[in-house]
């Protein structure tokens, strides 16, 4: 089991990364909450990982914090929740928001995440309620996402990367493009910031 990687961020194509560890490039996928806090390409990075072994592939998922990885593991233990849906939930909702939804048994926000219908949302809330009881008293659970400044990027490439990332989360291409286009004053914003703002806009409708 690969539990952690420490190396150089070689490539960043949201939501996919390649981390160079002593000359070996590890390809992994991350939730947007982790993507927002990654350094620039070429800089050192450390991520906590979870390896999913399938008959046709070994898939590696990365997280900035151990608690993000723990949440991912809790989600994929649920019936009908695979890694893709777990990443979509973690990308569309900050961890504290997801915890509050579970505490309040409020499905209205969850159904805005691609792949989550009303029945699925209600079932997830019931199954997560007991699992989250131990998390509710932990302050660290509510401090996973940084709102610090993000580096600027080429506008055209940043927007294309942002649309691609939203599509990978399950949004339709036209929905992704529309969400990016709706962002005001987006000139010079990084793909990470475009993704953050577009997700916030779609989930908070």
C-alpha positions in Angstrom: 0.0 0.0 0.0 1.3 3.5 -0.9 0.4 5.7 2.0 2.3 8.9 1.3 4.3 10.5 -1.5 7.0 13.2 -1.0 8.6 14.5 -4.1 8.4 17.2 -6.8 5.2 18.3 -8.4 6.0 17.4 -12.1 2.6 18.0 -13.7 -0.7 19.5 -12.7 -3.7 18.9 -15.0 -6.7 19.2 -12.7 -7.8 16.8 -11.2 -4.7 14.7 -12.2 -1.2 15.1 -11.0 2.2 13.6 -11.5 4.6 13.6 -8.6 8.3 12.8 -9.3 9.7 10.7 -6.4 13.4 10.0 -7.1 12.9 9.8 -10.8 9.7 7.7 -10.6 6.5 9.6 -11.7 3.4 8.7 -9.7 0.1 9.6 -11.4 -2.8 10.4 -9.1 -6.1 12.1 -8.8 -7.0 14.6 -6.1 -10.2 16.4 -4.9 -10.4 20.1 -5.5 -9.9 20.8 -1.8 -6.4 19.4 -2.2 -5.8 21.0 -5.6 -6.4 24.5 -4.2 -3.4 24.1 -1.9 -0.8 22.5 -4.2 2.4 24.4 -4.9 3.6 25.4 -8.3 4.9 22.8 -10.8 8.5 22.1 -10.0 8.2 22.7 -6.3 8.3 20.1 -3.4 5.0 18.5 -2.4 3.8 15.9 0.0 0.4 14.1 -0.3 -1.3 11.3 1.7 -2.5 8.6 -0.7 -5.0 5.9 -1.0 -4.5 3.1 -3.5 -7.5 1.4 -5.2 -6.6 -1.9 -6.8 -8.9 -3.1 -9.6 -8.6 -6.0 -12.1 -7.8 -3.5 -14.9 -5.9 -0.8 -13.0 -4.2 0.5 -9.9 -5.6 3.9 -9.1 -3.9 6.3 -6.7 -5.7 9.2 -5.0 -3.9 12.0 -3.2 -4.9 14.3 -0.3 -3.3 17.3 1.4 -4.3 16.1 4.9 -4.8 12.8 6.5 -8.3 13.8 7.5 -9.2 14.3 3.8 -8.0 10.8 3.2 -10.0 9.5 6.1 -13.2 11.2 4.8 -12.5 9.7 1.3 -12.2 6.2 2.9 -15.4 6.7 4.9 -17.3 7.7 1.7 -16.1 4.8 -0.5 -17.2 2.4 2.3 -20.8 3.4 1.7 -23.0 1.4 -0.6 -23.0 2.8 -4.1 -20.2 5.3 -3.6 -17.1 4.8 -5.6 -14.0 6.9 -5.8 -15.3 9.2 -8.5 -18.5 10.1 -6.6 -16.4 10.5 -3.4 -14.1 13.0 -5.1 -17.1 14.9 -6.6 -18.6 15.2 -3.1 -15.3 16.3 -1.6 -14.7 18.8 -4.5 -18.2 20.3 -4.5 -18.4 20.7 -0.7 -15.8 21.7 1.8 -15.5 19.2 4.6 -17.2 21.4 7.2 -20.1 22.0 4.8 -20.5 18.2 4.3 -20.5 17.7 8.0 -23.1 20.3 8.5 -25.3 18.7 5.9 -25.0 15.4 7.7 -25.7 16.9 11.1 -28.8 18.7 9.8 -29.8 15.8 7.5 -30.1 18.3 4.7 -30.1 16.8 1.3 -30.7 20.0 -0.7 -27.0 20.7 -1.2 -26.0 17.2 -1.9 -28.4 16.7 -4.8 -26.5 19.5 -6.7 -23.4 17.3 -6.9 -23.2 15.3 -10.1 -24.3 11.7 -9.7 -26.3 12.4 -6.5 -30.1 12.1 -6.8 -32.6 12.7 -4.0 -32.8 9.1 -2.9 -29.0 8.7 -3.0 -28.5 11.9 -1.0 -31.0 10.8 1.7 -29.4 7.4 2.0 -25.9 9.0 2.3 -27.0 11.3 5.0 -28.4 8.4 7.1 -25.3 6.2 6.6 -22.9 9.1 7.3 -24.6 10.3 10.5 -23.1 7.7 12.8 -19.8 7.7 11.0 -19.4 11.5 11.5 -20.2 11.6 15.2 -16.5 11.1 16.0 -15.5 13.9 13.6 -17.9 16.6 14.8 -15.8 17.4 17.9 -12.5 17.7 16.0 -11.5 21.3 15.2 -9.1 20.1 12.6 -12.0 18.7 10.6 -13.1 22.3 9.9 -9.8 23.8 8.7 -8.9 21.8 5.6 -9.4 24.5 2.9 -7.2 27.5 2.6 -8.5 30.7 1.1 -5.0 32.1 0.5 -4.0 33.7 -2.8 -3.4 31.5 -5.8 -0.9 32.1 -8.6 -2.1 33.6 -11.8 -2.1 31.6 -15.1 -2.7 32.0 -18.8 -6.4 32.9 -19.1 -7.2 30.6 -22.0 -5.3 27.6 -20.6 -6.6 28.2 -17.1 -10.2 28.2 -18.3 -9.7 25.1 -20.4 -8.2 23.3 -17.4 -11.0 24.4 -15.2 -13.7 23.2 -17.7 -11.8 19.8 -18.0 -11.7 19.4 -14.2 -15.4 20.1 -13.8 -16.2 17.6 -16.6 -14.1 15.0 -14.8 -16.2 15.5 -11.7 -19.4 14.6 -13.6 -20.7 18.0 -14.9 -21.8 18.2 -18.5 -19.4 20.2 -20.8 -22.0 22.9 -21.4 -22.6 23.2 -17.6 -18.9 23.5 -17.0 -18.4 26.1 -19.7 -21.4 28.1 -18.5 -20.2 28.0 -14.9 -16.8 29.3 -15.9 -18.3 32.0 -18.1 -20.5 33.2 -15.3 -17.5 34.1 -13.1 -16.9 37.9 -13.0 -13.5 39.5 -13.2 -11.8 36.2 -14.1 -8.9 37.6 -16.1 -5.6 36.3 -14.7 -7.2 33.8 -12.3 -5.6 30.4 -12.0 -7.4 27.2 -13.0 -7.7 26.4 -9.3 -9.4 29.6 -8.4 -11.7 29.3 -11.4 -12.7 25.8 -10.3 -13.2 27.0 -6.7 -15.5 29.8 -7.8 -17.5 27.8 -10.3 -18.1 25.0 -7.9 -19.2 27.4 -5.2 -21.6 29.0 -7.7 -23.1 25.7 -8.8 -23.4 24.1 -5.4 -24.7 27.3 -3.6 -27.6 27.9 -6.0 
